[in-house]
Amino acid sequence: MIDAVGKPQSILLLGGASDMGLAVVEEFLSRGPARVVLAAREGESLDDATRRCQAAGASEVETLAFDAVDFDSHPAVIDKAFAAGDIDIAIVAFGILGDNEKQWQDQKLAVQAAQVNFTGAVSVGVLLGQKMKEQGHGQIIAFSTVAGEMVRRSNFVYGSTKAGTDGFYRLLGEALRGTGVRVLTVRPGQVRTNMTKDLDDAPLTVDKTDAAKAIAKAVDDKKTIVWVHPLFRPIMLVLKHLPMWVLRKLPI
């Protein structure tokens, strides 16, 4: 279990090579050693991720093959992750961004984004919720995006898949209320990670270490939603109430 000072005994990272997900794992490992399970696509190297976890103080690191769109395999993957004992923190960090202008005009690309970002996330979310409910405790951390509040024209394929994921995990937390299981939905803007290394900084871009600290603090504070950067909360609240004719004039 997560102890009184916020130190977990075990962490599962679904999307085991995710730079942002690993930053969160490292943040929790800074509080003390823990068993870490990294789950990623078969053939995707987890050597660097394993080394990062070991350097951060993991007591042991286990790797599992996990394909976000092989839904039938998910029950067995989650069973394996829990086979060695309870999982205190499960991080759902897999996803694809893609090129929005290609995605909305290419059925295969759009469906791929929906299956990875939404259907895959729902699939593991149901399984994690049931496993943690059975063990009587646990923390799920699910990565959404600021688009979870309002989908924008500039990335509406990605944004719509994440908006669905956002809604699912927020209400999964409500469904699990009283069971000992908590769910934190993370709404980041742009974070400096391997995924965004070729992009120019957008407004309110943050470093992955700062994002990880904000996420860990939100877990400590038993929050259900965390915005990274926090200024996105009022900004998106305003944007989602603007009429479309105004939004068309904005560079979003």
C-alpha positions as CSV (number, residue, x, y, z in Angstrom):
1,M,0.0,0.0,0.0
2,I,1.0,3.7,-0.3
3,D,2.3,4.6,3.2
4,A,1.6,7.7,5.2
5,V,4.4,9.6,3.5
6,G,3.2,8.8,0.0
7,K,5.7,5.9,-0.7
8,P,4.3,3.1,-2.8
9,Q,5.5,-0.5,-2.7
10,S,4.8,-1.3,-6.3
11,I,4.2,0.7,-9.5
12,L,2.8,-0.5,-12.9
13,L,3.5,1.6,-15.9
14,L,1.3,0.8,-19.0
15,G,3.2,2.5,-21.8
16,G,6.5,1.4,-20.2
17,A,8.7,3.5,-22.5
18,S,6.7,6.7,-22.0
19,D,9.0,9.5,-21.1
20,M,6.3,11.2,-19.1
21,G,5.2,8.0,-17.4
22,L,8.8,7.2,-16.4
23,A,9.2,10.7,-15.0
24,V,6.2,10.0,-12.7
25,V,7.7,6.6,-11.7
26,E,11.0,8.3,-10.9
27,E,9.3,10.9,-8.8
28,F,7.6,8.2,-6.6
29,L,10.9,6.2,-6.5
30,S,12.6,9.4,-5.1
31,R,10.6,8.6,-1.9
32,G,12.0,5.1,-1.5
33,P,12.5,1.8,-3.4
34,A,9.5,0.0,-5.0
35,R,8.9,-2.8,-7.4
36,V,8.2,-1.5,-10.9
37,V,6.4,-3.3,-13.7
38,L,6.9,-1.9,-17.2
39,A,4.4,-2.9,-19.9
40,A,5.1,-2.0,-23.5
41,R,4.6,-3.3,-27.1
42,E,6.4,-6.5,-27.9
43,G,9.6,-5.5,-29.7
44,E,9.8,-2.1,-28.1
45,S,13.0,-1.9,-26.1
46,L,12.6,-1.3,-22.4
47,D,16.3,-1.3,-21.7
48,D,16.6,2.5,-21.2
49,A,13.4,2.5,-19.2
50,T,14.7,-0.3,-17.0
51,R,18.0,1.5,-16.4
52,R,16.1,4.7,-15.5
53,C,14.0,2.9,-12.9
54,Q,17.0,1.1,-11.5
55,A,19.0,4.4,-11.3
56,A,16.0,6.0,-9.5
57,G,16.0,3.3,-6.9
58,A,13.6,0.5,-8.0
59,S,14.0,-2.6,-5.9
60,E,13.2,-4.7,-8.9
61,V,12.0,-4.1,-12.5
62,E,9.8,-6.5,-14.4
63,T,8.9,-6.1,-18.1
64,L,5.7,-7.3,-19.8
65,A,4.6,-7.4,-23.4
66,F,1.5,-5.2,-23.8
67,D,-0.3,-4.1,-27.0
68,A,-2.8,-1.4,-26.5
69,V,-5.0,-2.6,-29.3
70,D,-4.8,-6.3,-28.6
71,F,-7.8,-6.1,-26.3
72,D,-8.3,-9.8,-25.8
73,S,-4.8,-10.1,-24.4
74,H,-5.3,-7.4,-21.7
75,P,-6.8,-9.6,-19.0
76,A,-3.8,-11.8,-19.1
77,V,-1.4,-8.9,-19.1
78,I,-3.0,-7.3,-16.0
79,D,-3.1,-10.7,-14.3
80,K,0.6,-11.0,-14.8
81,A,1.3,-7.5,-13.5
82,F,-0.6,-8.4,-10.3
83,A,0.8,-11.9,-10.0
84,A,3.7,-11.0,-7.7
85,G,1.5,-9.0,-5.3
86,D,-0.7,-5.9,-5.0
87,I,-0.1,-2.9,-7.3
88,D,-0.2,0.3,-5.4
89,I,0.0,2.7,-8.4
90,A,-1.0,2.0,-12.0
91,I,-0.1,4.6,-14.6
92,V,-2.0,4.6,-17.9
93,A,0.5,6.5,-20.1
94,F,0.3,5.0,-23.5
95,G,-1.0,6.9,-26.5
96,I,-0.3,8.3,-30.0
97,L,-0.4,11.9,-31.1
98,G,-0.2,11.7,-34.9
99,D,-0.7,14.4,-37.6
100,N,-4.3,15.8,-37.2
101,E,-4.6,16.9,-40.8
102,K,-3.7,13.4,-42.0
103,Q,-5.8,11.6,-39.4
104,W,-9.1,13.3,-40.1
105,Q,-8.7,12.5,-43.8
106,D,-7.5,8.9,-43.4
107,Q,-9.9,6.4,-41.9
108,K,-7.2,4.0,-40.8
109,L,-5.2,6.6,-39.0
110,A,-8.2,8.0,-37.2
111,V,-9.4,4.6,-36.1
112,Q,-5.9,3.7,-34.9
113,A,-5.8,6.9,-32.7
114,A,-9.3,6.0,-31.3
115,Q,-8.3,2.4,-30.6
116,V,-5.0,3.2,-28.9
117,N,-6.0,6.4,-27.0
118,F,-9.6,5.6,-26.0
119,T,-10.5,1.9,-26.5
120,G,-7.2,0.6,-25.1
121,A,-7.4,3.0,-22.2
122,V,-11.0,1.9,-21.4
123,S,-10.0,-1.8,-21.6
124,V,-7.2,-1.6,-19.1
125,G,-9.1,0.9,-16.9
126,V,-11.9,-1.6,-16.4
127,L,-9.4,-4.4,-15.5
128,L,-7.3,-2.2,-13.2
129,G,-10.5,-1.0,-11.4
130,Q,-11.6,-4.5,-10.7
131,K,-8.2,-5.7,-9.6
132,M,-7.7,-2.8,-7.2
133,K,-11.2,-3.1,-5.9
134,E,-10.5,-6.8,-5.1
135,Q,-7.3,-5.8,-3.2
136,G,-9.1,-3.0,-1.4
137,H,-6.7,-0.2,-2.3
138,G,-4.8,1.4,-5.2
139,Q,-4.2,4.5,-7.2
140,I,-4.8,4.8,-10.9
141,I,-3.2,7.7,-12.7
142,A,-4.5,8.2,-16.3
143,F,-3.1,10.7,-18.8
144,S,-5.7,12.8,-20.5
145,T,-4.9,16.3,-21.9
146,V,-6.2,19.8,-21.6
147,A,-8.4,18.9,-24.6
148,G,-10.3,16.7,-22.1
149,E,-12.1,20.0,-21.2
150,M,-12.5,21.2,-24.8
151,V,-11.5,19.7,-28.1
152,R,-9.8,22.1,-30.5
153,R,-9.7,22.2,-34.3
154,S,-5.9,22.0,-34.5
155,N,-5.9,18.5,-33.0
156,F,-9.5,17.3,-32.8
157,V,-8.8,13.7,-33.7
158,Y,-6.3,13.3,-30.8
159,G,-8.3,15.6,-28.6
160,S,-11.6,13.8,-29.1
161,T,-10.0,10.4,-28.2
162,K,-8.5,11.9,-25.1
163,A,-11.8,13.7,-24.2
164,G,-13.4,10.2,-24.2
165,T,-10.6,8.8,-22.0
166,D,-10.9,11.8,-19.7
167,G,-14.6,11.2,-19.2
168,F,-14.2,7.5,-18.6
169,Y,-11.5,7.8,-15.9
170,R,-13.2,10.7,-14.1
171,L,-16.3,8.7,-13.7
172,L,-14.4,5.5,-13.0
173,G,-13.2,7.2,-10.0
174,E,-16.7,8.0,-9.0
175,A,-17.8,4.4,-9.6
176,L,-15.0,3.2,-7.3
177,R,-15.6,5.7,-4.6
178,G,-15.7,3.9,-1.2
179,T,-13.7,0.9,-2.4
180,G,-10.3,2.2,-1.4
181,V,-9.3,2.8,-5.0
182,R,-8.6,6.4,-6.2
183,V,-8.4,7.6,-9.8
184,L,-6.4,10.7,-10.8
185,T,-7.0,12.2,-14.3
186,V,-4.1,14.2,-15.5
187,R,-4.7,17.1,-17.9
188,P,-1.4,18.3,-19.2
189,G,-0.7,20.9,-21.9
190,Q,2.6,20.5,-23.7
191,V,5.3,18.8,-21.7
192,R,9.0,18.6,-22.7
193,T,9.4,14.9,-23.4
194,N,10.8,12.7,-26.1
195,M,7.4,12.9,-27.9
196,T,7.5,16.7,-28.2
197,K,11.3,17.2,-28.7
198,D,10.7,18.3,-32.3
199,L,8.0,20.8,-31.4
200,D,8.5,24.4,-30.5
201,D,7.4,25.3,-26.9
202,A,3.7,26.2,-26.8
203,P,2.4,28.6,-24.2
204,L,2.6,27.2,-20.6
205,T,4.9,24.3,-21.7
206,V,6.5,22.6,-18.6
207,D,9.4,20.2,-18.0
208,K,8.5,16.6,-17.4
209,T,10.1,16.7,-13.9
210,D,7.8,19.6,-12.9
211,A,4.8,17.8,-14.3
212,A,5.7,14.6,-12.4
213,K,6.0,16.5,-9.1
214,A,2.6,18.1,-9.7
215,I,1.1,14.7,-10.4
216,A,2.6,13.1,-7.3
217,K,1.4,16.0,-5.1
218,A,-2.1,15.6,-6.6
219,V,-2.0,11.9,-5.5
220,D,-0.8,13.0,-2.0
221,D,-3.7,15.5,-1.8
222,K,-6.2,12.8,-3.0
223,K,-7.3,14.9,-6.0
224,T,-9.3,13.5,-8.9
225,I,-8.0,15.9,-11.6
226,V,-4.8,17.8,-11.9
227,W,-4.0,20.5,-14.6
228,V,-0.4,20.8,-15.7
229,H,0.1,23.8,-16.1
230,P,-2.6,25.0,-13.5
231,L,-3.4,28.1,-15.6
232,F,-4.9,25.8,-18.2
233,R,-7.9,25.3,-16.0
234,P,-9.3,28.9,-16.3
235,I,-8.2,29.2,-19.9
236,M,-10.0,26.1,-21.0
237,L,-13.0,27.0,-19.0
238,V,-13.3,30.2,-20.9
239,L,-12.5,28.7,-24.3
240,K,-15.2,26.0,-24.1
241,H,-17.9,28.6,-23.6
242,L,-16.9,30.7,-26.6
243,P,-19.1,30.4,-29.7
244,M,-17.6,28.6,-32.7
245,W,-17.4,31.8,-34.8
246,V,-15.1,33.3,-32.2
247,L,-13.0,30.1,-31.9
248,R,-12.5,30.1,-35.7
249,K,-10.5,33.4,-35.3
250,L,-8.2,32.0,-32.6
251,P,-5.0,30.0,-33.4
252,I,-6.1,26.9,-31.6
